[in-house]
């Protein structure tokens, strides 16, 4: 994700904080939102670990698709299309057992 406070008005994406034209590496030109940090306990190939997840939006400079990204910079990395992220949200909302487990009921 990007550094809070950075902004770019040149790309036209209202959520993009990439300082286009002032980055060092071509991959740094991808469109990124400000990341939201979330303390989380996850299970992955490392086992059960406490980590800091970063959640945000990403659109690679050579793509038209915006991705909803959840990552920790190490082993956790998930990219969902916005439509897929909405389907996950709707599935959680529609399942009473999951809603109750998450305290949403």
Secondary structure, DSSP 8 states (H G I E B T S, - for coil): -B-TT---SSS--TT----TTS-SSGGGGSEE-B-EEEEEEEEETTEEEEEEEEEEEEE-TT-S--EEEEE-SSS-EEEEEHHHHHHHHHHHHH-HHHHHHTT--
